[in-house]
Amino acid sequence: MATVSAKVFEHHKKTDGTYNVKICVHHKSDRRYLDTVHFVVKKQLTAKMKIKDSFVNDLIDEQLKGYRKVISELGEKLNFFTAETLREYLREKDADVDFIKFCALHIAQSVKDGRKGTAHNHRVVRNSLVDYFKREAVSITEINSNMLLSYERFLRGKRTMVRPSGQKGLIKETTSKGLSDSGLYNRMRDLRTLFNAARNMYNNEDLGIYRIKHYPFKKYKIGSAPLTKKRNNTLEQIRIIRDCVTKPESRAELAKELYMLSFYLCGMNAVDFYHLTESNVRNGRIDYNRSKTKSQRKDNAFISIKIIEEVKPLLKKYIEKLAIRYASPDSLNKALLMGMKQLRKLTGLSDLTLYWARHTFGTIARNLCRMSKDDVAQALNHVDSEHTTTDIYIEKDWSIVDDVQIKVITLLRRLDIKIAAQQKKLAAIKNAA
């Protein structure tokens, strides 16, 4: 049986001569202590450090009665507690949860786990909540269905954001336009993910602990993701990108060549280019784990891609060089962002990012090469949640990825041959004239 009692310790005397009254939690032959808001001085104590002040005793007794009632209500569940977990339960049972503080802790853990993309998305949510409430502390109870509707309107409207500028002590104020349907969906989805994570941390259904008792997303429905604008290029546009004349060592050249590398390598991402080393190259293939999803999958998002002829000069140019040239994947992404802007001007293509290479590869594989969705998904290193059990029994066959890759690249090669033949024919006609 767990017991609670008031304690005052001689060696805990503070510099001002006061002693903090502690609550001793005794359970399973172990003791843990809780601080209280009550302080006493020597004259309020007996020679054996017992409280003799009746006013303080009355206050402490009320607190002890409350703790004893909580312990009694646990019933048989008390057997699952240690003295440590019981102390935390008593301390936090009715304590409020600061959602902003929780977000910061959750984001820090995501960074520690190597999930920097997730951490970035959740940091955006955390910052926008601070913008919305105009304060750094927000009770979890304030995240309710009515607030979500108001928050949605806030996100859709033009708003001012105040952020550290990166220079010590300086603050930067920027204005942001309202979110699109897809942007709003992503923001509310990420907020729901954070809320669910808070419930998982602070609630324990097995022990009947429910510090977060409400669930606003039961009434407020996010809905399904809106259809996004297609982000893929045609074969003709790929040739325009590849053959675009760019200044050597420029960001435009970087953007062009990494776009082509991504296209040739089944939609490889910039962060994976950044971390690629010679150790990833084996037997004419690139073996790597996709950074975006490796922490979320049992197979660590491993994939093996064949090094085709078009890849070899680009791979030689960039492997292990990007990590020297740029301090971090974020620095590389910033360079690519500016490089793509320059490349759009040079090519006349209004919409173009590195991620378009991935969409383009998948679209061509499915729509022009008529590859099955399952084969395209394997080439793109996606995982099908409906077939996870089946995947346990099936060994990965990388020749399937090779088939998808070569069929897509063959279409580009054939277009090159066709255009070259047309140009030769036109040149012959011109010379004959």
Buried (B, 14 or more C-beta within 10 A) or exposed (E): EBEBEBBBEEEBBEEEEBBBBBBBBBBEEEBBBBEBEBBBEEEBBEEEBEBEBEEBBEBBEEBBEBBEEBBEEBEEBBEEBEBEBBBBBBBEEEEEBBBBEBBBEBBEEBEEEEBBBBBEBBBEBBBBBBBBBEEEEBEBBEBBBEBBEEBBEBBBEEBEEEEEEEEEEEEEEEEEEEBEEEBBBBBBBBBBBBBEBBBEBBBBEEBEBEBBEBBBBEEBEBEEEEEEEEBBBEBEBBBBBBEBEBEEEBBBBBBBBBBBBBBBBBBBBBBBBBBBEEEBBEEEBBBBBBBBBBBEBEBEBEBBBBBBEBBEEBBEEBBEEBBEEBEEBEEBBEBBEBBBBBBBEBBEBEEBBBBBBBBBBBBBBBEEBEBEEEBBBBBBBBBEEEEEEEBEEEEEEBEBBBBBBBBBBEBBEEBBEEEEEEEEEEEEEEEEE
